């Protein structure tokens, strides 16, 4: 997922112009610049190809605040999707950031 999205984001930024393309371009070696959209480092990248793997990854993310001792149950974390999964009629928290979609025609 990361490589194709990075390429599309780079292409979109090149078309738009502006300062973000320069901000995401780093000096990797003397004289060699590299576009880096994702954070550097190995992390725990893996392809999620099955529903069970996807569910396990989401559950793991939802449990992070519990593991860190920030809350006792995952649904108590203000930013957790678990709060809204349990009660889909619950209104969204006004403090949640609203995502702005990029134009789809530029991504196809």
Residue pairs with C-beta under 8 A, 6 or more apart in sequence:
1 47
2 37
2 38
2 45
5 37
6 35
6 37
6 38
8 107
9 37
10 21
10 24
10 35
10 37
11 106
12 102
12 106
12 107
13 20
13 21
13 24
14 21
15 106
21 35
24 35
24 36
24 37
25 33
25 34
25 35
25 36
26 33
26 34
26 36
27 33
27 34
28 34
46 53
48 54
48 57
58 81
62 74
62 77
62 80
62 81
62 82
63 74
65 71
65 74
65 77
65 80
66 72
66 73
66 74
66 77
70 77
71 77
74 80
74 82
75 82
75 83
75 85
75 86
76 83
77 83
78 93
78 95
79 93
79 96
83 90
84 90
84 92
